[in-house]
Amino acid sequence: MYSIDAASGILSPLAPGTVPAGNRPFSIAVNAAGTFAYVGNQSDNSLSIYRIGTSGVLTAAGTIQTGSGPIDVALIN
């Protein structure tokens, strides 16, 4: 995992295990405001939700169970 410096765009590695992740993440979408990231976890049949901090650091915000093996995430504004 990496954090994103909003000013420079430079990525910095985070310590392993800092942000919990689902099993076999397959796709990601970020909302238009750039405040949340949504990750489809194919083997968990779930959608992980992450809050994107002002420094680009991700914080787990929840998990939603989905149908079998989500392979795409799409956001409609």
N, C-alpha and C positions, 0 to 999 in steps of 0.2 A: 504494500500500500504506500501511497505517496500523498503528501500534502501539497497544495498548490498555492504559491505566493501570488496573491492577487495583483500586486504591483508589477512584478517582474515576469511572472509566469514560470519561474524556476520551480522544479519539483524537488522535494526533499524526502528521502525514505523515512517511513515511520517504523517504529519497533514492531516486530511480528506480534500479531495478536492484539494490536491496539484497537482495531475495529472488527467486530465480529462479522463474519461473512457466511453466506449460505453455501450449500454444496453444489458445485458445478455452475457458478454464475455464467450466464450465457449472453445476456444483453443488458444494456444500461440506457436510461433516459434521464435527462436533467430538465427540470421545469424552466419555463421562460425567464423567471426571475433569478435563476441560478442559486436557489436556496435549498432545493431538495434533489436528491438523486434516487432513482428507483432501479433496482437490479432484479432481473428475473433469474431465479435459481432453478435450473432444469431438474436436477436430481432430488431436490427438496420439495418440489411442487409449491414454491412460495415466491413472494415478492418482498425483498428487503428494502426498507426505506431509510435513507440517511439524510440528516440535516447537514448542509454545507455551511461551515462557519465563514466569517469574514476573511480569515486567513487561508481558507480552502480546506481546513481539517474537517474530516467526516465524523459525525456522531450518529450512532445507531438510534433510529427513531421508531422502530417497530418492524414487524413482519406480518404479512398477510398470506394466508393459505390460498392457493389458486387451484385451477384445474391441473390435469396431468401434464407435466413437463413443459412449462412456459418457455417459449423460444424467442419471444419478442416483447418489448415494452414500448408502448406508444402513448404520448400525452396529447390531449386535445385542449387547446386554450380557448 
